Amino acid sequence: MDYSAFVTANARAFLQARGIGFEELSQLACQQGFENAQVLLTSSPVHGIATVTSDIDLICICDHGVSAAQMATQIHGHGQHFELLPFAAADTERAFADLAQLAEHPLPLRLAGYHGWDAQHAVRRKYLERLVYAVDIRGGAPLISHLPAAAKVVATTDYDGFHQSHVCAWLALRAEEPGACHGYLINACLAAMSTLLSLGGWFLSNKKWILRRWNLAQERLPILEPQLASHLTRLSATLHTQPATESLAQLQEVNEALSVRLDTRATTAALDSQSLVLPRSTLMGAAGYLHGADGFSHLAAFGDAWTVPRRWAELPLLEQDHARHLLRSVRSGALGFSLAVEPAAAQPDLQHAAH
């Protein structure tokens, strides 16, 4: 898939539809003091998913330093709403160099590094994603070479969201919360779609665009694996009508397929259906507030926690009270199901006992 041609064509079509040329974008940047900067058009216009109300997002790459407190400038002109944000070239280069290194880490460390990205970098995750597909007003996508590393990292994050929703759907089912179970199933299905899109090289963390991109990808872009894509499309269409147990069984098939494509079996056994389901689950901090069915909350320390299941096969066997307690722990932030692990906690064999 030639993403440079894809985003460039989208950008030109968008600007033509809005009656704006690249020269107007350059003049706008100059008026804001960025006459020597590289001006990039980004966000929904370059992805081909902009609507009539979409803003025109511009990023300016400057040779000089940019304050970490710099905020995006909101501008109204030519009958449009623009958002313009500068970044220093040195910060951008460092961000992509770090991203390339992060992409080579094992899955748990890759996740942890991306979760903590914003605290360590001037170019936050939100804009890092936008920069990869950004179109230079002089033509071309100058940062598209960073797409493979970025797609690998974002796909891992998408998969982690899928994993968490998958486990929570089981907990909600056993807790006899059908509405919550259905909600978690929807989230899991969307996260699986996003994972497959990211693996194909088209990533965007904003959830509101997942279904639109999914449908467009099947119509226009040869990036999705037909068999798995068809399976996910059918699952999405039947979530409202079939029993939750059937949807969960189908999600497990999706889980197996995605874990192979992410090559997670080479880094951790966490995703094998016969192995540990939650080897990375931890109680966050020393304690957390649990919201009870009686409408009150109480402070629960480690000692108050119920046993966390270690295998997928244990989830369908949970008693209702057990599942309810674990689900309340998740919702209160006392229990986490992310596959991420802090670097200091990593072990060569990637073994970890849940609290």
C-alpha atoms as one frame of an Amber mdcrd trajectory, in Angstrom:
protein
   0.000   0.000   0.000   1.464   3.360  -1.086   0.434   5.514   1.856   2.360
   8.520   0.597   0.201   8.610  -2.522  -2.898   7.835  -0.447  -2.545  10.735
   2.001  -1.333  13.179  -0.657  -4.349  12.471  -2.854  -6.664  12.818   0.123
  -5.121  16.152   1.081  -5.465  17.590  -2.406  -9.068  16.430  -2.733  -9.942
  17.897   0.664  -8.422  21.309  -0.058 -10.017  21.432  -3.485 -13.410  20.711
  -1.943 -12.850  23.496   0.589 -11.654  25.945  -2.070  -8.249  26.407  -0.439
  -4.805  25.999  -1.992  -1.483  25.051  -0.445  -0.360  28.646  -0.928  -3.070
  29.860   1.476  -1.795  27.419   4.093   1.729  28.745   3.649   0.553  32.341
   3.981  -1.367  31.446   7.120   1.755  29.953   8.724   3.814  32.998   7.762
   1.264  35.323   9.358   1.731  33.414  12.621   5.515  33.815  12.487   6.455
  30.472  10.928   7.759  31.706   7.593  10.815  29.416   7.757   9.024  26.347
   9.099   8.009  23.179   7.294   4.206  23.368   7.140   2.302  20.074   7.241
  -1.373  19.335   6.747  -2.557  16.485   8.955  -5.415  14.772  10.780  -8.686
  13.681   9.129  -8.137  15.524   5.772  -5.094  13.395   4.927  -6.849  10.190
   5.974  -9.768  10.897   3.640 -12.315  10.816   6.454 -12.944  14.516   7.044
 -16.504  15.765   7.300 -17.972  19.175   6.416 -17.311  20.336   9.996 -13.716
  19.077  10.246 -11.019  21.553  11.227  -7.911  22.070   9.127  -5.003  20.962
  11.309  -1.530  22.241  10.530   1.795  21.363  12.173   4.860  23.560  11.724
   8.303  21.971  12.127  10.693  24.720  13.230  14.485  24.804  13.239  14.488
  26.725  16.523  13.322  25.484  19.917   9.644  25.487  20.849   8.385  25.961
  24.388   6.876  22.883  26.021   4.017  25.138  27.104   3.203  26.067  23.500
  -0.475  25.514  22.749  -2.221  25.138  19.427  -3.323  28.399  17.816  -6.968
  28.560  16.753  -7.491  30.658  13.615 -10.552  31.560  11.570  -9.904  32.529
   7.974 -11.049  31.853   4.412 -14.332  30.738   5.935 -12.552  27.863   7.721
 -11.354  26.956  11.192  -7.638  26.184  11.439  -5.538  24.747  14.243  -1.814
  25.385  14.032   0.798  23.834  16.334   4.620  24.158  16.141   7.242  21.563
  17.081  11.010  21.841  17.112  12.754  19.740  14.472  15.113  18.346  17.117
  12.185  17.189  19.274  10.548  15.550  16.276  13.730  13.713  15.303  14.239
  12.488  18.849  10.632  11.293  19.075  10.876   9.148  15.964  14.279   7.775
  16.964  12.823   6.697  20.315   9.761   5.250  18.593  11.959   3.072  16.373
  13.713   1.692  19.453  10.429   1.152  21.275   9.037  -0.877  18.387  11.795
  -3.464  18.915  10.975  -4.046  22.593   9.007  -7.102  23.773   5.262  -6.510
  23.863   4.895  -5.711  27.609   7.746  -3.188  27.548   6.544  -1.707  24.272
   3.160  -1.051  25.843   4.619   0.430  29.003   6.889   2.722  27.028   4.040
   4.021  24.885   1.739   4.451  27.872   4.339   6.726  29.470   5.328   8.449
  26.223   3.793  11.881  26.867   5.680  12.372  30.123   9.014  11.900  28.334
   8.558  13.641  24.988   7.715  17.103  23.705   5.883  15.502  20.774   2.958
  13.737  22.409   1.432  10.518  21.125  -1.535  12.335  19.611   0.709  14.437
  17.388   3.251  11.710  16.763   0.483   9.773  15.032  -0.548  12.819  13.028
   3.000  13.560  11.891   3.528  10.147  10.314   0.815  10.753   7.714   1.257
  14.529   7.433   1.435  16.041   3.940   3.943  18.798   3.175   2.275  21.766
   1.529   4.944  21.466  -1.155   3.847  17.883  -1.778   4.565  14.414  -0.440
   4.519  12.837   3.005   8.018  13.500   4.402   7.648  11.409   7.574   5.902
   8.363   6.112   9.132   6.351   6.446   8.367   6.084  10.166   5.082   4.299
   9.453   6.282   0.693  10.060   7.572   1.402  13.572   4.595   3.568  14.489
   2.077   1.036  13.176   3.716  -1.758  15.161   3.575   0.208  18.415   0.020
   1.463  17.926  -1.209  -2.003  16.908   0.148  -3.334  20.184  -1.743  -0.659
  22.094  -4.926  -1.466  20.166  -4.472  -5.134  20.977  -4.015  -4.367  24.669
  -7.371  -2.572  24.629  -8.915  -5.603  22.953  -7.449  -7.901  25.592  -8.770
  -5.800  28.485 -12.285  -5.542  27.047 -12.303  -9.265  26.273 -11.517 -10.190
  29.882 -13.991  -7.637  31.266 -16.739  -9.018  29.022 -16.258 -12.409  30.657
 -16.326 -10.843  34.126 -19.526  -8.941  33.312 -21.170 -12.090  31.978 -20.338
 -14.047  35.122 -21.402 -11.075  37.265 -24.788 -11.200  35.518 -24.484  -7.691
  34.091 -25.745  -8.264  30.520 -25.683  -4.592  29.577 -22.082  -4.187  30.705
 -21.113  -7.429  28.970 -22.569  -6.148  25.710 -20.697  -2.869  26.089 -17.393
  -4.641  26.669 -18.057  -6.879  23.662 -18.585  -3.817  21.455 -15.360  -2.257
  22.750 -13.461  -5.495  22.159 -14.761  -5.779  18.605 -13.823  -2.180  17.805
 -10.373  -2.640  19.337  -9.846  -5.769  17.243 -10.809  -3.844  14.095  -8.426
  -1.058  15.048  -5.644  -3.593  15.666  -6.058  -5.110  12.217  -6.184  -1.675
  10.581  -2.992  -0.676  12.400  -1.250  -3.893  11.394  -2.112  -2.995   7.804
  -0.438   0.384   8.206  -3.476   2.611   8.760  -3.611   3.613  12.401  -5.519
   6.329  14.202  -6.163   6.149  17.939  -9.342   8.253  17.874 -12.112   5.683
  18.337 -14.749   7.727  16.547 -13.118   6.928  13.204 -12.757   3.145  13.606
 -15.936   2.013  11.833 -15.593   4.620   9.095 -12.020   3.558   8.392 -12.981
  -0.104   8.630 -15.635   0.249   5.946 -13.412   2.381   3.735 -10.526  -0.059
   4.062 -12.650  -2.942   2.847 -13.870  -0.892  -0.093 -10.725   0.961  -1.147
  -7.563  -0.260   0.525  -5.913  -3.677   0.126  -4.652  -3.731   3.722  -7.030
  -6.058   5.549  -6.735  -9.839   5.659 -10.021 -10.896   4.017 -10.827 -13.910
   6.190 -10.221 -12.221   9.534 -11.827  -8.973   8.354 -14.977 -10.823   7.269
 -15.076 -12.628  10.594 -14.902  -9.337  12.508 -17.539  -7.716  10.313 -19.940
 -10.603  10.921 -19.217 -10.544  14.645 -19.938  -6.816  14.805 -23.258  -7.334
  13.039 -24.393 -10.184  15.318 -23.362  -8.812  18.723 -26.875  -7.495  19.308
 -28.667 -10.740  18.504 -26.576 -13.744  19.472 -25.873 -15.008  23.024 -22.878
 -13.414  24.716 -21.222 -16.810  25.105 -21.146 -17.209  21.310 -19.656 -13.749
  20.853 -17.015 -14.515  23.477 -16.100 -17.757  21.746 -15.676 -15.876  18.476
 -13.573 -13.241  20.234 -11.236 -15.977  21.414 -10.734 -17.012  17.788  -9.961
 -13.389  16.948  -7.568 -13.273  19.888  -5.647 -16.275  18.578  -5.455 -14.828
  15.072  -4.274 -11.395  16.208  -1.683 -12.815  18.597  -0.106 -14.690  15.684
  -0.013 -11.545  13.542   1.502  -9.536  16.384   4.059 -12.294  16.981   3.286
 -12.096  20.684   3.934 -15.790  21.206   7.611 -15.097  20.693   7.688 -12.546
  23.491   5.162 -13.700  26.067   2.898 -16.664  26.673   0.167 -14.379  27.972
  -2.030 -14.735  24.929  -2.042 -18.511  24.545  -5.470 -19.915  25.393  -3.806
 -22.724  27.329  -1.526 -20.437  29.267  -1.861 -17.600  31.744  -4.664 -15.182
  31.049  -3.510 -12.365  33.322   0.234 -12.691  33.964   0.595  -8.909  33.815
  -2.422  -8.017  35.962  -1.480  -5.952  38.983  -3.202  -4.089  41.733  -2.436
  -0.467  41.000  -0.927   1.295  43.995  -1.442   0.298  47.620  -5.228   0.485
  47.657  -8.284   1.560  45.718 -11.913   2.458  46.281 -14.353  -0.317  45.448
 -17.910   0.690  44.596 -20.345  -1.740  46.139 -23.792  -2.864  45.053 -25.183
  -1.113  48.154 -24.264   2.283  46.710 -21.333   2.830  49.075 -17.597   2.692
  48.489 -14.877   1.353  50.723 -11.106   1.376  50.643  -9.739  -2.020  49.630
  -6.088  -2.892  50.182  -4.177  -5.787  48.643  -5.389  -8.126  51.326  -9.002
  -7.478  50.390  -8.538  -8.604  46.798 -10.041 -11.863  45.589  -7.985 -14.380
  43.675  -7.394 -13.300  40.087  -7.953 -16.067  37.489  -4.766 -17.262  35.851
  -6.194 -19.039  32.806  -8.834 -18.279  30.206 -10.597 -21.502  31.144 -11.193
 -20.184  34.674 -13.244 -17.181  33.572 -16.436 -19.108  32.623 -16.313 -20.823
  36.035 -16.232 -17.718  38.246 -18.948 -17.409  40.845 -21.161 -14.345  40.576
 -19.844 -12.617  43.723 -16.247 -13.302  42.705 -16.779 -11.850  39.227 -18.613
  -8.824  40.635 -15.777  -8.062  43.024 -13.154  -8.288  40.287 -15.234  -6.104
  37.973 -15.689  -3.469  40.689 -11.942  -3.586  41.258 -11.344  -2.856  37.580
 -13.828   0.010  37.513 -12.356   1.621  40.603  -8.803   1.376  39.295  -7.655
  -1.063  41.960  -7.128  -3.865  39.431  -5.701  -3.658  35.943  -5.680  -6.120
  33.059  -3.198  -4.390  30.784  -0.435  -6.531  29.318   2.039  -3.705  29.914
   4.769  -4.004  32.506   7.118  -1.384  33.869  10.744  -1.888  32.711  11.968
  -2.416  36.278   9.482  -5.245  36.743  10.438  -7.156  33.598  12.036 -10.566
  33.986  13.823 -12.596  31.278  11.166 -15.312  31.356   8.354 -12.757  31.571
   6.757 -14.615  34.473   4.661 -12.700  36.967   2.312 -13.804  39.715  -0.878
 -11.816  40.108  -1.522 -10.353  43.549
